[in-house]
Amino acid sequence: MRWLSTALLAVALGAPANAFPQTAADSAGIRTAALDYIEGWYAGDPTRMERALHPELVKRILVVDEERGLVFLDQMGKSQLVGGTRAGFGREVPESDRRTDVTILDVFGNAASVRIDAGGWIDYLHMVREGDRWSIVNVLWEMRAGG
């Protein structure tokens, strides 16, 4: 009956019933993976980045090239993202522009959705739990205007 009380409280507060991590360990694991990803990027730390990512990660952004009239999804996999981290591309972002705001949007079973406000862009992460480890399988991101 405890789950029913939690669900009713969540509905009363206007939140979906499954919007809260199942356990404190889930919340901590999700947050750790998200911070390994964004802080690892800024620090140029490929170990942290690699730890955060599932081997089959795909990161995508919608690209609109108005001059050529093209609209397409640009994507990269884990090896490209770890390589860019190792090359230090994240260190090129001025410290004053860096943000690492992590918001857990939803958790259900072994799946989670997370939003990272990174300052110049927003990342939407889909994460998966395998055993007691959370990792990022999908990232859809969007640059801020002027970002």
C-alpha positions as CSV (number, residue, x, y, z in Angstrom):
1,M,0.0,0.0,0.0
2,R,3.0,2.3,0.4
3,W,3.3,2.6,-3.4
4,L,-0.3,3.6,-3.6
5,S,0.3,6.4,-1.1
6,T,3.3,7.6,-3.0
7,A,1.4,7.5,-6.3
8,L,-1.6,9.4,-4.9
9,L,0.8,12.0,-3.4
10,A,2.5,12.4,-6.7
11,V,-0.8,12.9,-8.6
12,A,-2.0,15.4,-5.9
13,L,1.2,17.4,-6.4
14,G,0.7,17.3,-10.2
15,A,3.6,14.9,-11.0
16,P,3.2,11.7,-12.9
17,A,3.1,8.7,-10.5
18,N,6.3,7.2,-12.0
19,A,8.3,10.5,-12.1
20,F,10.3,9.6,-9.0
21,P,13.3,7.3,-8.9
22,Q,12.5,3.9,-7.6
23,T,15.2,4.1,-4.9
24,A,17.8,6.4,-3.6
25,A,20.4,4.2,-5.3
26,D,18.7,4.7,-8.7
27,S,18.7,8.4,-8.2
28,A,22.4,8.4,-7.2
29,G,23.4,6.1,-10.1
30,I,21.5,8.2,-12.7
31,R,23.0,11.4,-11.4
32,T,26.5,10.0,-11.3
33,A,26.3,8.8,-14.9
34,A,24.9,12.2,-16.1
35,L,27.6,14.1,-14.2
36,D,30.4,11.7,-15.5
37,Y,29.1,12.6,-19.0
38,I,28.9,16.4,-18.7
39,E,31.7,17.0,-16.2
40,G,33.9,14.5,-18.1
41,W,33.3,16.5,-21.3
42,Y,34.3,19.8,-19.7
43,A,37.3,18.3,-18.0
44,G,38.5,16.4,-21.1
45,D,38.3,13.2,-19.0
46,P,37.7,10.3,-21.4
47,T,37.6,7.8,-18.5
48,R,34.6,9.5,-17.0
49,M,32.9,9.9,-20.4
50,E,33.4,6.3,-21.3
51,R,32.1,5.1,-17.9
52,A,28.9,7.1,-18.5
53,L,28.1,5.7,-21.9
54,H,26.5,2.4,-23.1
55,P,28.6,0.7,-25.8
56,E,25.7,1.3,-28.3
57,L,25.2,5.0,-27.5
58,V,23.9,7.3,-30.2
59,K,24.0,11.1,-29.8
60,R,21.9,13.1,-32.3
61,I,21.1,16.7,-33.2
62,L,18.8,18.0,-35.9
63,V,20.8,20.2,-38.3
64,V,19.0,22.8,-40.4
65,D,21.2,24.2,-43.2
66,E,19.0,27.0,-44.6
67,E,21.5,28.0,-47.2
68,R,21.4,24.6,-48.9
69,G,17.8,23.8,-47.9
70,L,18.9,20.7,-45.9
71,V,17.5,19.3,-42.7
72,F,19.1,16.1,-41.3
73,L,20.1,14.3,-38.2
74,D,23.8,14.4,-37.4
75,Q,24.9,11.7,-35.1
76,M,27.9,10.2,-33.3
77,G,28.6,7.1,-31.4
78,K,30.5,6.3,-28.2
79,S,33.9,6.2,-29.8
80,Q,33.5,9.7,-31.4
81,L,32.2,11.2,-28.2
82,V,35.0,9.7,-26.1
83,G,37.5,10.8,-28.8
84,G,36.2,14.3,-28.7
85,T,36.5,14.3,-24.9
86,R,40.0,13.0,-25.1
87,A,40.9,15.7,-27.6
88,G,39.7,18.3,-25.1
89,F,36.9,19.9,-27.1
90,G,34.9,20.4,-23.9
91,R,37.7,22.3,-22.3
92,E,37.3,24.9,-25.0
93,V,34.0,26.0,-23.4
94,P,34.8,29.0,-21.2
95,E,34.3,28.1,-17.5
96,S,31.8,30.9,-17.1
97,D,29.6,29.3,-19.8
98,R,29.6,25.8,-18.3
99,R,26.6,24.4,-16.6
100,T,26.0,20.9,-15.2
101,D,22.3,21.1,-14.1
102,V,20.9,17.6,-14.0
103,T,17.2,17.0,-13.8
104,I,15.8,13.4,-13.6
105,L,12.6,13.6,-15.6
106,D,11.3,10.1,-15.2
107,V,12.3,6.6,-14.0
108,F,10.4,3.4,-14.8
109,G,12.0,0.0,-14.2
110,N,15.3,-0.1,-16.0
111,A,14.8,3.1,-18.0
112,A,15.2,6.8,-17.1
113,S,15.0,10.1,-18.9
114,V,17.2,13.0,-17.8
115,R,17.7,16.6,-18.9
116,I,21.1,18.3,-18.6
117,D,21.2,22.1,-19.0
118,A,24.8,22.6,-20.1
119,G,24.6,26.3,-20.7
120,G,25.0,26.6,-24.5
121,W,22.9,23.5,-25.1
122,I,20.4,21.1,-23.6
123,D,20.9,17.3,-23.6
124,Y,18.0,14.9,-23.2
125,L,19.4,11.5,-22.1
126,H,17.8,8.1,-22.2
127,M,19.5,5.9,-19.7
128,V,19.3,2.1,-19.0
129,R,20.1,0.2,-15.8
130,E,22.0,-3.0,-16.2
131,G,22.4,-4.6,-12.8
132,D,23.2,-1.7,-10.5
133,R,24.9,0.5,-13.2
134,W,23.1,3.2,-15.1
135,S,24.5,4.3,-18.5
136,I,23.4,6.6,-21.3
137,V,22.1,4.9,-24.5
138,N,20.6,7.9,-26.3
139,V,21.2,11.6,-26.3
140,L,19.1,14.2,-28.3
141,W,20.5,17.6,-28.0
142,E,19.8,21.1,-29.1
143,M,21.9,24.3,-29.1
144,R,20.6,27.5,-27.5
145,A,20.2,30.4,-29.8
146,G,23.6,32.1,-29.9
147,G,25.1,29.0,-28.3
